[in-house]
Amino acid sequence: MTDLQHDELVRELRETIQRQQRELRMHQQELAQTNAGLLALHSEVERQRQRSAFLDEVSRTVSASLRGQEVADALVQLVEREGVASSACVWMLNDHDQVHCEPRTAGTPDAAVNRVLATRQPVMEQDRILAPLTVGPNLMGVLDLRRDEPGFGDDDLAFVTAVATRSAVGLRNANEYERERDLAERLQRTMLPTLEVPPELRMCARYLPAARGVNVGGDWFDAFTRPDGTVVLTVGDVTGHGLEAAVIMGKLQNALRAYALEGHGPAGTLRLTHNLLRGWGSPLLATAVVMDLQLSTGRIRWANAGHLPVFVSGQEGEVRALDRPNAPLMGVPFTFRLTEYEAKIDPGETVLLYTDGLIERRSQSIDDGMDRLAGVFARTKGMDIDAAGDHILRELLGEDEHDDDVCLLLCEWGRD
């Protein structure tokens, strides 16, 4: 091979190597770009997955309570804990178009909040996003999020709007439950009677609605005097909660009073009311105890349809239960026999009628609850009748919110 041929071969080899190196660098750049794109895609997919999971968590959080304030507080805690915002609040709009902030603050709505309320459109600033809380045509308020550095990005607006949309559903449900609860409670309280008994009987009646949700039920009490001087005491409880239970309660209370005033005894009164309830076609049932007291003799008669036993506190404070076999609940789809019982009480003794909300707890049996009530009732001997009623409620219910209505009726026969 000549020198010229050798040099030509070396040159061609160098050019081939250079070309391959260029192609390799191009492939490496393309691979790097592809990897970067895949990483970015993976990052975006993961971010969207996290946001989707967060939206699901929002739905669960705002569905966990039926109180608007609790829903708003839980939402604020969630978005702050998960880093969606450095701070947050919910501007709540009530039925009178008044706005307040949850969690409670001393601040008032600023121009941005008022703008969202007026336009129902989100507002985005560098460190703040406000989104309307709407379900269909209903506006519940404004979700107000703030973030420290680096602030919000362009794609955060759609995400925060989605958070607000899901949150609004929970707030709407809570508002409707609270509205129905308030209506049922007002209806129930208007139907509670004025006690009409002779002066020698001292009475204490207490009614406490359930503290949570639309748990206003059908608890009632009544005390009145028949034309012949017999005093009638009754306490009852309609199964279920809400407006229907409250309406059925009012009708049953009036029916019981009417039948008793006609002269029917406790068993006859309950039997007639049971037949009446069956004819209404309601799926609800009711428990009740009816007792009448003849002051001239101290004789008491009572009948019980599925209700808890009456307690009597003796002259020395000893407590006994008028515990006899009960009839089934009123409204069951069959006819049953109601037994009427008779006993005697003396001046100085006190009768206690109550509903199951006073003693039923998830953490204890019904027997334990009744034993506890009997013990507390015994310790009220010597107290003023109103103080005794308040003491019983305080000891049995404590400071915790109760999940069911509570009725209590105390009747003390004063000593001569």
C-alpha positions in Angstrom: 0.0 0.0 0.0 1.4 3.4 -1.0 1.6 6.2 1.5 -1.1 8.1 -0.3 -3.5 5.1 0.0 -2.6 4.8 3.7 -3.4 8.4 4.4 -6.7 8.2 2.5 -7.6 5.1 4.6 -6.8 6.9 7.8 -8.8 9.9 6.8 -11.8 7.8 6.0 -11.6 6.0 9.3 -11.4 9.3 11.2 -14.5 10.6 9.3 -16.3 7.4 10.1 -15.5 7.6 13.8 -16.4 11.3 13.9 -19.7 10.5 12.2 -20.5 7.7 14.6 -19.6 9.9 17.5 -21.9 12.6 16.3 -24.7 10.0 15.8 -24.0 8.6 19.3 -24.3 12.1 20.8 -27.5 12.7 18.9 -28.9 9.4 20.1 -27.8 10.2 23.7 -29.5 13.7 23.5 -32.7 12.1 22.1 -32.6 9.5 24.8 -32.0 12.2 27.5 -34.9 14.2 26.1 -37.1 11.1 26.0 -36.2 10.2 29.6 -36.8 13.8 30.7 -40.2 13.6 29.0 -41.0 10.3 30.6 -40.0 11.6 34.0 -42.1 14.7 33.5 -45.0 12.6 32.4 -44.5 10.3 35.4 -44.3 13.3 37.7 -47.5 14.8 36.2 -49.3 11.5 36.4 -48.3 11.2 40.0 -49.3 14.7 40.7 -52.7 14.1 39.2 -53.1 10.9 41.1 -52.3 12.7 44.3 -54.8 15.4 43.5 -57.4 12.9 42.6 -56.8 11.1 45.9 -57.0 14.4 47.7 -60.3 15.2 46.1 -61.6 11.8 47.3 -60.4 12.6 50.8 -62.2 16.0 50.6 -65.5 14.1 49.8 -65.0 11.8 52.7 -64.1 14.6 55.1 -67.0 16.9 54.3 -69.4 13.9 54.5 -68.3 12.9 58.0 -70.5 15.5 59.8 -73.9 17.0 59.5 -72.9 20.4 61.1 -71.8 23.1 58.8 -69.3 24.5 61.2 -67.7 21.1 61.7 -67.6 20.5 57.9 -65.8 23.8 57.3 -63.4 23.3 60.2 -62.5 19.8 58.9 -62.0 21.1 55.4 -59.6 23.8 56.6 -57.6 21.3 58.7 -57.3 19.0 55.7 -56.0 21.5 53.2 -53.6 22.9 55.6 -52.3 19.5 56.8 -51.8 18.3 53.2 -50.0 21.4 52.2 -52.6 22.5 49.6 -52.5 25.9 51.3 -50.5 27.6 54.1 -53.7 28.9 55.6 -57.4 28.6 54.7 -60.8 29.6 55.8 -64.4 29.2 54.6 -66.7 32.2 54.3 -70.1 30.8 55.2 -73.3 32.4 53.8 -76.4 31.9 55.9 -80.1 32.0 54.9 -80.2 35.8 55.6 -77.2 36.5 53.3 -74.9 37.2 56.3 -71.3 36.0 56.0 -69.1 34.7 58.7 -65.7 33.0 58.7 -64.9 29.4 59.8 -62.8 29.0 61.8 -64.2 32.0 63.6 -62.1 35.1 63.2 -62.6 38.8 63.9 -62.2 39.6 60.3 -64.8 40.6 57.8 -65.1 39.8 54.1 -62.8 41.8 51.9 -63.2 42.9 48.3 -62.0 39.6 46.9 -64.5 37.6 49.0 -67.4 40.0 48.0 -66.4 39.7 44.4 -66.7 35.9 44.4 -70.0 36.1 46.3 -71.3 38.6 43.7 -70.1 36.9 40.6 -69.8 33.2 41.7 -66.5 33.1 39.8 -63.1 32.2 41.2 -60.5 34.8 41.9 -56.7 34.1 41.7 -53.9 36.2 43.1 -50.2 35.3 43.4 -50.6 34.0 46.9 -54.3 33.5 47.1 -57.2 31.6 45.4 -60.9 32.1 46.2 -63.4 29.7 44.8 -67.2 29.8 45.2 -68.9 27.0 47.1 -71.9 26.2 44.9 -74.2 23.3 44.2 -76.4 24.0 41.2 -78.0 27.4 41.9 -77.2 27.3 45.6 -74.3 29.4 46.9 -73.0 28.3 50.3 -70.0 30.6 50.6 -66.4 31.0 49.5 -63.3 28.8 50.0 -60.4 31.1 50.7 -56.8 29.6 50.4 -53.5 31.4 50.9 -50.0 30.1 50.2 -46.6 31.3 51.1 -43.7 31.1 48.7 -43.7 30.0 45.9 -47.3 30.9 45.7 -50.0 29.4 43.4 -49.4 28.4 39.8 -51.8 28.7 36.8 -52.9 25.0 37.1 -53.9 25.5 40.8 -57.1 27.4 39.9 -58.8 24.4 38.4 -57.7 22.2 41.2 -59.0 24.5 44.0 -62.2 25.0 42.1 -62.7 21.2 42.1 -62.0 21.1 45.9 -64.6 23.8 46.4 -67.1 21.9 44.3 -66.8 18.7 46.3 -66.8 20.7 49.6 -70.0 22.5 48.6 -71.9 19.2 48.5 -71.0 18.4 52.1 -71.9 21.9 53.2 -75.2 21.7 51.3 -76.1 18.4 53.0 -75.2 19.8 56.4 -77.2 22.9 55.9 -80.3 20.9 54.8 -79.9 18.6 57.8 -79.6 21.5 60.2 -82.5 23.3 58.7 -84.8 20.3 59.0 -83.5 19.6 62.5 -84.3 23.2 63.6 -87.8 23.0 62.0 -88.5 19.7 63.7 -87.2 21.0 67.1 -89.4 24.1 66.9 -92.4 22.0 65.9 -91.8 19.6 68.8 -91.3 22.3 71.4 -94.6 24.0 70.3 -96.4 20.8 70.9 -95.1 20.2 74.4 -97.9 20.7 76.9 -98.5 22.9 79.9 -98.7 20.7 83.0 -102.2 20.9 84.6 -102.1 19.2 88.0 -103.4 20.0 91.6 -101.2 22.1 93.8 -100.3 19.2 96.1 -98.4 17.7 93.2 -95.1 19.3 92.4 -94.0 18.7 88.8 -90.7 19.0 86.9 -90.7 18.3 83.1 -87.6 18.5 81.0 -87.1 18.0 77.2 -83.7 18.0 75.5 -83.4 17.5 71.8 -80.7 15.4 70.4 -77.5 17.4 70.0 -76.4 16.1 66.6 -77.8 15.8 63.1 -81.5 15.5 62.4 -82.0 13.4 65.5 -85.0 15.4 66.7 -87.4 12.6 67.5 -90.8 11.9 68.9 -90.3 12.1 72.7 -93.2 13.6 74.6 -94.6 14.0 78.1 -97.9 15.1 79.5 -99.6 15.6 82.8 -103.2 16.7 83.3 -106.2 16.3 85.6 -109.5 14.7 84.6 -112.8 16.2 85.6 -113.1 13.5 88.4 -109.8 14.7 90.0 -107.7 11.9 88.7 -104.2 13.0 87.6 -102.9 11.4 84.4 -99.1 11.2 83.7 -97.7 9.9 80.4 -94.4 9.8 78.6 -93.8 8.3 75.2 -91.3 8.0 72.3 -92.0 7.6 68.6 -89.4 5.5 66.7 -87.4 7.3 64.1 -86.3 10.9 63.9 -87.1 14.1 62.0 -90.3 15.8 60.9 -92.4 12.8 60.5 -91.6 11.5 64.0 -92.3 15.0 65.5 -95.7 15.1 63.7 -96.7 11.6 64.8 -95.6 12.5 68.3 -98.0 15.5 68.4 -100.9 13.5 67.1 -100.3 10.6 69.6 -100.0 13.0 72.5 -103.3 14.7 71.7 -105.0 11.3 71.2 -103.7 9.9 74.5 -105.0 13.0 76.3 -108.3 12.9 74.6 -108.9 9.2 75.4 -107.8 9.7 79.0 -110.0 12.8 79.5 -113.0 10.7 78.2 -112.4 8.5 81.2 -110.5 5.5 79.7 -108.0 3.9 82.0 -104.3 3.6 81.1 -104.8 0.2 79.3 -107.8 1.4 77.4 -106.1 4.7 76.5 -103.1 2.8 75.1 -105.2 0.3 73.2 -107.3 3.0 71.5 -104.2 5.0 70.6 -102.5 1.8 69.2 -105.5 1.2 66.9 -105.4 4.9 65.8 -101.7 4.7 65.0 -102.3 1.5 62.9 -104.9 3.3 60.9 -102.6 6.2 59.9 -100.5 3.9 57.7 -97.3 5.2 59.2 -94.2 2.9 59.4 -93.3 4.4 62.7 -94.0 2.8 66.0 -94.3 4.2 69.5 -93.6 3.3 73.1 -95.6 4.9 75.9 -96.5 4.5 79.6 -99.7 5.9 81.0 -100.3 6.3 84.7 -103.2 7.8 86.6 -103.1 8.8 90.3 -106.1 9.1 92.6 -105.1 11.6 95.3 -107.9 10.7 97.6 -106.6 7.1 98.1 -103.0 7.2 96.7 -104.0 4.5 94.2 -102.0 4.4 91.0 -102.8 2.5 87.8 -100.6 2.1 84.9 -100.1 0.3 81.6 -97.0 0.1 79.5 -96.6 -0.4 75.7 -93.0 -1.2 75.1 -91.7 1.6 77.3 -89.1 1.6 80.2 -90.4 1.0 83.7 -91.5 3.9 86.0 -89.4 4.6 89.1 -90.9 5.6 92.5 -88.8 7.2 95.2 -90.1 6.4 98.7 -90.4 8.7 101.7 -86.9 7.8 102.8 -85.4 7.9 99.3 -85.5 4.2 98.5 -86.2 3.6 94.8 -88.4 0.9 93.4 -89.2 0.2 89.8 -92.8 -0.5 88.6 -91.5 -3.3 86.4 -94.2 -5.5 85.1 -94.5 -7.4 81.7 -95.1 -4.9 79.0 -97.3 -4.9 75.9 -95.6 -4.5 72.5 -95.0 -1.1 70.9 -98.0 0.8 69.6 -98.5 0.6 65.9 -97.3 -3.0 65.4 -99.4 -4.8 62.8 -101.4 -7.0 65.1 -103.8 -6.8 68.1 -102.4 -7.5 71.5 -103.6 -7.5 75.1 -102.8 -4.6 77.4 -102.5 -5.4 81.1 -103.3 -2.7 83.6 -101.5 -2.8 86.9 -102.3 -1.2 90.3 -100.3 -0.1 93.3 -100.3 2.6 95.9 -98.1 5.6 96.7 -98.1 7.9 99.7 -97.5 11.6 100.2 -93.8 12.3 100.2 -93.1 9.9 97.4 -92.0 10.9 93.9 -92.7 9.3 90.5 -90.2 9.4 87.7 -91.1 8.8 84.0 -88.5 9.2 81.3 -87.5 8.2 77.8 -84.6 5.9 76.7 -82.4 8.8 75.7 -81.7 9.4 79.4 -80.1 6.0 80.0 -79.1 4.3 76.7 -75.4 4.5 75.9 -73.3 2.6 73.4 -70.8 1.8 76.1 -73.2 0.3 78.6 -76.2 -2.1 78.8 -79.8 -0.9 79.3 -79.8 -2.6 82.7 -76.7 -0.7 83.8 -78.2 2.5 82.6 -81.4 1.8 84.7 -79.3 0.9 87.7 -77.4 4.2 87.4 -80.6 6.2 87.0 -82.1 4.5 90.1 -79.0 5.5 92.1 -79.0 9.1 91.0 -82.7 9.3 91.6 -82.3 8.1 95.2 -79.7 10.8 95.9 -82.2 13.6 94.9 -84.3 13.0 98.0 -84.8 16.3 99.8 -84.0 18.4 96.8 -86.4 20.9 95.3 -88.2 19.2 92.4 -86.7 21.3 89.7 -83.2 20.9 91.2 -83.8 17.2 91.3 -84.7 17.1 87.6 -81.6 19.1 86.6 -79.4 16.9 88.8 -80.6 13.8 87.2 -80.0 15.2 83.7 -76.5 16.5 84.7 -75.5 13.2 86.3 -76.8 10.9 83.5 -75.9 13.0 80.5 -72.8 14.9 81.7 -71.2 17.4 79.4 -71.2 15.1 76.3 -73.5 15.7 73.4 -76.3 13.1 73.4 -77.4 11.3 70.3 -81.1 11.0 71.2 -83.9 13.1 72.6 -84.5 13.0 76.3 -87.7 13.5 78.2 -88.0 13.4 82.0 -91.1 13.9 84.1 -91.0 14.1 87.9 -94.1 14.2 90.0 -93.7 14.7 93.8 -96.7 14.2 96.1 -96.1 16.8 98.8 -96.5 15.8 102.4 -99.5 17.2 104.3 
